Amino acid sequence: MSRLVSMTEMLNKALDGKYAVGQFNINNLEWTQAILQAAQEEKSPVILGVSEGAAKYMGGFKVVTAMVNALMETMDITVPVAVHLDHGSSLETCTAAIEAGFTSVMIDNSKFPIEENIQATKKVVEFAHSKGVSVEAEVGTVGGTEDGITGGVMYADPEECKRMVEEAKIDALAAALGSVHGDYEGEPKLGFDEMKEISELTGAPLVLHGGSGIPTHQIEKAIEFGHTKINVNTELQQVWAKRTREVIANDDKVYDPRKIVGPGKENITATTKAKMKEFGSSNQA
């Protein structure tokens, strides 16, 4: 029996309460343990993001949900947890993830004209909602590189956003407004005027992709303008990699993988907890 929930209720609650729930991407067992521990300690709802590449790396969608469900039981996780497909590329992929037990999916048809984007998204929503699964869609283009896919920033059009929410009946909207995947060069420039307009026009929970490296004052403003889900991936990878390099550099005789891979878990947990506090989701479970 799965303990997982969709993200609909947690995001609507966040919209009312003026805070955001973090989506923290998982890559393996240690990542999942670290993020679940952070959520439980912070008493925060959490969204575990899984890209198609990460799911493949971990052995497929079924392995991911089996691992998360088992960990929730053995770690006695009592906060709301959603497992979300990040940047799902097709109806087929989203369907496979849902059938494997994912409780939320993102269908990313943002590269298509809005008409096509809406029609393709509708099909995902119909299937997902019949299974109690939440759906996120993207309008505009989030820049940077993620999972080997590189793109430039293209701002979302407010009227197209309104159409997507009303016609496709999605649960969360990723409106591209200047954020990028990966590292920022200098301070990010988010389109707050457009953000405010899109939030007021749609009334939908908004999603901020590329949440790593955005300064706190901009995060707070994004939450004020309707963002209820903020995606974090790069930052966790960086703190884990830094710690792992230190472990190897300080002990050239270490070969036990648990002693090499394991220590960085503390850094993932600490960074995740700090993000939850920053997003305002601590004590909201």
N, C-alpha and C positions, 0 to 999 in steps of 0.2 A: 504494500500500500504506500503510495507516494505521499510525502509530506509537502511537496512543492505546491506553490500557488502561482497564478498568473500575476502580471504586474498591474492589471487594471485598478484594483482596489488600492494598492499601495501608492500609485501615482495620483489617483483622484484625491486621496487623503492628503498627499503632499501638496497638491494644488491648493486645497483649502487651508492647509497649515503653513503655507509659504516656506517650504523647505524642499530639498531634492533628495532623491534616493540614488545612490551610486550604482552604476553598472561597472563591476570590476571583472576584467576578462581573465579567464582561467586557461592554463596551459598544460597542467598535469596534476597529479595527486597533491603535491606539496602546496601548490598555488591555491587549490580548493580548500585544503585544511586551513591555510593561513587566513583566507578571506572569511570563511565560516566562523573561525575563532574570533576574528575582529568584530563581525556582526553580532555575535552572541555577547561579547564583552561590552560592546557599545549599546546593546539592546536596540539595534537598528535593523530595519528591513534591508534586504540586499538583493541585487540582481546579478547573477553570475552570467557574464557574457561569454559566448562561445562562437568564435569565427569558424567558417567552414574549414579553414586550414588547421585550426587548433583541434577541431573535432576529428579530422582525419588523422592528425598526429597522435591523438589519444586512443585511436582504434575505432572511431565511429560514434554516431549519436547514442546508440544503446549503451556503450561503455560509459559515456559521460553521465547519462542519467542514472545508471546503476551505481556508479561511483558516488555521485552527489547524494542520492537517496540513502546509500549505506553509511556514508559519513555523517549525514544528518541524524541517523539513528545512533551510531556509536558515539558521536560527540554530544548527543542530546541537544541538538539545535532546536530552539523553540521560537525563534524569530521568523517572520515571513521571508521565504527564499523563492525566487523565480529563477528558472534556467532559460536563458534567452538566446536564440540564434542571432548572431550579429551579422549584418549585411548578407542576409540570405539572397542568393542570386536568382532563384526561380521558384515557381509554384511547387515543382517536384522536390526541391531541396527542403522547402518549408514543410511540405507534407511529410517527408521522411523524418524530419526532426520532431514534428508533432506526434507522429505515430510511435516514435521512440520514447516519448514522455516529456519532451520540452513543453514548458508551460507558457512560452512567449516566443514570438518570432519577429524578426525585422525582414520585410521584403524591400530590397533596394532596387527599384526600377528608375532611379533618378537620372540615369543616362538617356532615357527615352523621353520623347515629347510628353507633355502633361496628360494628354488624352490617353495615350498608351499606358502611361504610368498608373493612372487611375483605374483603367479597365483591368490591368494585370493585378493590381493591388486588391481590387474587389474580389477576385477569385480566391486569393489567399485568405481574405477576411471571412468569406462565406464558410470555407472549410474550418478555419481556426476557431471561429465563434461557435460552430456546431460542436466543438470539442472543449469549449470553455477556455480557449487559449487567446492571449492578447496579441495584438498586431501593431507594429511600428512601421511607418513608411517614411521615405525621404523625398523632399522637394528641394531642388537646387543641388549643388555639389559641394560636399565637404572635401577640402583639399588635402594634400600630403600623401603619404604612403602607408597603406595598411595591408598586411597579408600579401605583399608583392604587387598590390594594385596602386598605381599612382594617378592622381588627378589634380587639376587646378580648382580653385574656389570659384563657385558660381552661386551668387546670392539667390535665395528663394524669392519667388514672386508672391506677395501677400494674397492676391486673388486666387492663384493656383493652390496655395495652401488651404484657403477656405474651401475650395472645390474638393480637394483631397479628403479633408475631414468630413464634409457633409455627404459627399457622394460615395466614398469608399467605406465610411463608418469605421475608421481606424481608431485605435485606443491611445496612440501617442504619435506625435509628429516630429520628425527630425528635419527642421527647416535650416538649411545651410546659411549661416550668417557670419562667415569669416573665420570659423575655427578650422584647424587642420589636424590630421592624424600625424603622430610622430612629434619631433622636436620643433619648437618655434624659434625663429631667428628674431630676436628682439621681442617686445611686448605684443601679444596678439591684439588685432584690431577687430573687435566684434561690432556688428551693426545693431546697436541698441535701439535706434529709432524704428528700424524694420521689425526688430524683435517685439517691441511694444505693440506695434500695429498688428502683427501676425497673432500675438496672444489675444488681443482684444477682438480681432475679427473671428478667430476660430474657437476661442474658449477651451482649446484642447491642451492636455499636458504636452509641453514641448521637451525635446531631447537635445542635449548639447553633446555632440561628438567631439573627440579631441580635447577632452577635459584636462589632460595632463599639461601642467605648465601655464595654465591660465591663472593670473594673480587673483587673490581672494576678493579684492574690491570688484573685479569684473564678474566673478562667480556670483557674488551677492546680488549684483545688478541683474544678472541673467535669471536668477531665482525670482527676483522681484517682478520680472517681466515674463513669468509663466513657465520657466524651465523647472521640471520636476524630476528629470532623469539626466544624470551627468555621467558620461562614459570615461573611465580611466583604465589605461593599459600601459602606455609607455613608461610612466613613472614607476610602476611596480616592477617592470622588467629592469629598469635602470638600477633601482636600489638592490634588487636581488643579484644582478650581475656584479655590481660593485663589491658586495659582501663576498660573493663566491670567488672573485679574483683575489680578494684579501686572504681568504682561507688558503687558497693554493699558493699564493706568494709567501705566506708565513710558515708553510709546512710542506716542503717538497717531498716528504715521505708519505703524505696522506693519500690513500687510494680507496678507502671505503666510500662508496657513492653517497651514503647517508651523511657522512661527515663533510662531504664536499657540497652537496645539494641542500642539505638540511638547514644549516645556520641561517641562510638567507630568508627562511620562512619568517623569522622574527621581524625582519625588516619589512617584509610584505605586510604582515599584520599591523605593525606600528604605522606604516604609511596609510594603510586602509582606514585605520581608526582615526587618524588625523583628518583624512578626507571626509569621513562620516560626520565628524564634529564641524568641519568647515561647511558642509552641505546642510547641516541642521537636522540630520536624520537620527542622531543619537537619541535614545530614549523615546523613539516614536514607534517601536515595535508593539 
